[in-house]
């Protein structure tokens, strides 16, 4: 069963109403949000990190960037870095790489959801494919997922090409003890 079908079944079994929309292929969260005419603040993108050797799923609005320092703080981790596709791809075998739904616990992956998503009545996300979006009420999402919630993102500003995140890797500071 593909990810989208599995997620639809899970939401039906949990009595959570959802909307599924087909769209042209889109790879970035901002492209998907634009193609669906959804504000970036409502589109929940997934970013994978490794914190002290453990894979963790971050969920934040499309227009925000990850602040690894805040992720590290929220997890109480000593080292935090972005995960490579090679590190997480096999963990989501029924999903297109980069289109994982924000339901990490279905794959045994802990999660942190950015607190700014709570400002939305509904959130929109990719259900495992680059050609669909799904939306659910935020309250239903949080009830099902029961994530850790923290302020882990910051609104992205125009930056040079290739600069997607505020920090690449964080290790404990030797001066702050």
C-alpha positions as CSV (number, residue, x, y, z in Angstrom):
1,X,0.0,0.0,0.0
2,X,1.4,3.4,-0.9
3,X,1.8,6.1,1.7
4,X,-1.1,8.2,0.5
5,X,-3.5,5.3,0.6
6,X,-2.2,4.2,4.0
7,X,-2.6,7.7,5.4
8,X,-6.2,8.0,4.0
9,X,-7.1,4.6,5.6
10,X,-5.6,5.7,8.9
11,X,-7.5,9.0,8.9
12,X,-10.8,7.3,8.0
13,X,-10.3,4.8,10.8
14,X,-9.6,7.7,13.2
15,X,-12.7,9.5,12.0
16,X,-10.7,12.5,10.9
17,X,-12.1,14.3,7.8
18,X,-9.5,15.2,5.2
19,X,-9.3,16.6,1.7
20,X,-7.1,15.1,-1.0
21,X,-6.1,17.2,-4.0
22,X,-4.2,16.2,-7.2
23,X,-1.8,18.8,-8.6
24,X,1.1,18.9,-11.2
25,X,4.4,17.6,-9.9
26,X,6.0,20.0,-7.4
27,X,9.1,19.3,-5.3
28,X,9.6,22.2,-2.9
29,X,7.1,23.2,-0.2
30,X,6.8,26.7,-1.6
31,X,6.1,25.3,-5.1
32,X,3.4,23.0,-3.8
33,X,1.8,25.8,-1.7
34,X,1.8,28.1,-4.8
35,X,0.3,25.4,-7.1
36,X,-2.5,24.8,-4.6
37,X,-3.0,28.5,-3.9
38,X,-2.4,27.9,-0.2
39,X,-0.5,30.4,2.0
40,X,3.0,29.2,3.0
41,X,2.0,29.5,6.7
42,X,-0.6,26.8,6.2
43,X,1.6,24.3,4.3
44,X,3.3,21.9,6.7
45,X,6.7,20.9,5.3
46,X,8.9,18.2,6.7
47,X,12.6,18.5,7.4
48,X,14.6,15.6,8.7
49,X,17.5,16.1,11.2
50,X,19.8,13.8,13.1
51,X,20.1,14.7,16.8
52,X,22.7,12.8,18.8
53,X,22.5,10.0,16.2
54,X,18.7,9.8,16.2
55,X,16.5,10.6,13.2
56,X,13.9,13.3,14.0
57,X,11.1,14.8,11.9
58,X,10.5,18.5,12.0
59,X,7.3,20.0,10.8
60,X,7.1,23.7,10.0
61,X,5.4,26.2,7.7
62,X,6.7,26.2,4.1
63,X,8.0,29.8,4.3
64,X,10.1,29.1,7.5
65,X,13.6,27.9,7.9
66,X,14.8,25.5,10.5
67,X,16.8,27.0,13.4
68,X,19.0,24.1,14.4
69,X,19.9,25.8,17.7
70,X,16.3,25.7,18.8
71,X,15.9,22.1,17.7
72,X,18.9,21.2,19.7
73,X,17.5,23.0,22.7
74,X,14.1,21.4,22.3
75,X,15.6,17.9,22.2
76,X,18.3,18.5,24.8
77,X,20.7,17.2,22.2
78,X,24.5,17.7,22.1
79,X,24.8,17.6,18.3
80,X,22.1,18.4,15.7
81,X,22.5,18.4,11.9
82,X,20.3,18.1,8.8
83,X,19.8,14.5,7.7
84,X,20.8,13.4,4.2
85,X,18.3,11.6,1.9
86,X,20.4,8.5,2.2
87,X,19.9,8.6,6.0
88,X,16.1,8.8,5.9
89,X,14.9,7.6,2.5
90,X,14.7,3.9,3.6
91,X,12.7,4.8,6.7
92,X,9.8,5.9,4.5
93,X,9.8,3.1,1.8
94,X,6.2,3.9,0.6
95,X,6.8,7.6,0.1
96,X,8.5,9.6,-2.6
97,X,11.7,11.0,-1.2
98,X,11.1,14.5,0.1
99,X,7.3,14.1,0.2
100,X,6.9,12.3,3.5
101,X,3.8,13.3,5.4
102,X,4.1,15.0,8.8
103,X,3.2,11.7,10.6
104,X,6.6,10.5,11.7
105,X,5.2,8.3,14.5
106,X,3.7,6.1,11.8
107,X,7.3,5.3,10.9
108,X,8.7,5.2,14.4
109,X,10.3,8.6,14.0
110,X,10.0,11.2,16.8
111,X,8.7,14.6,15.8
112,X,8.7,18.3,16.7
113,X,6.1,20.6,15.2
114,X,6.7,24.3,15.0
115,X,4.3,26.2,17.3
116,X,3.4,28.7,14.5
117,X,1.3,26.0,12.7
118,X,-1.2,26.2,15.6
119,X,-2.3,29.5,14.2
120,X,-4.0,27.7,11.4
121,X,-7.4,26.1,11.5
122,X,-6.2,23.6,8.8
123,X,-2.8,22.5,7.6
124,X,-2.0,21.2,4.1
125,X,0.8,18.7,3.5
126,X,2.2,16.1,1.1
127,X,0.8,12.6,1.7
128,X,3.9,10.8,0.4
129,X,3.8,11.9,-3.2
130,X,4.8,15.0,-5.2
131,X,1.5,15.1,-7.0
132,X,-1.0,15.3,-4.2
133,X,-1.8,17.4,-1.1
134,X,-3.9,16.5,1.9
135,X,-5.4,18.8,4.4
136,X,-6.8,18.2,7.9
137,X,-7.9,20.4,10.8
138,X,-4.8,21.3,12.9
139,X,-6.7,20.2,16.1
140,X,-7.3,16.7,14.6
141,X,-3.6,16.5,13.5
142,X,-2.3,17.3,17.0
143,X,-4.7,14.9,18.6
144,X,-3.5,12.1,16.4
145,X,0.2,12.8,16.3
146,X,0.7,14.2,19.8
147,X,4.0,15.9,18.9
148,X,6.4,17.8,20.9
149,X,5.7,21.5,20.0
150,X,8.4,24.1,20.0
151,X,9.5,27.3,18.2
152,X,12.0,25.8,15.7
153,X,11.6,27.9,12.7
154,X,12.2,31.4,11.5
155,X,10.7,33.3,8.5
156,X,13.0,32.8,5.6
157,X,14.6,35.9,4.0
158,X,16.1,36.1,0.6
159,X,19.5,34.4,0.7
160,X,22.1,33.3,-1.8
161,X,21.3,30.2,-3.8
162,X,21.9,27.0,-1.8
163,X,21.4,28.6,1.6
164,X,18.4,26.9,3.0
165,X,19.0,26.7,6.7
166,X,20.3,29.0,9.4
167,X,23.0,26.6,10.6
168,X,24.5,23.5,9.1
169,X,25.6,21.6,12.2
170,X,25.6,22.4,15.9
171,X,27.8,21.0,18.6
172,X,28.0,22.0,22.2
173,X,29.6,25.3,22.9
174,X,32.9,25.0,24.7
175,X,32.5,28.5,26.2
176,X,29.0,28.2,27.6
177,X,29.0,26.0,30.7
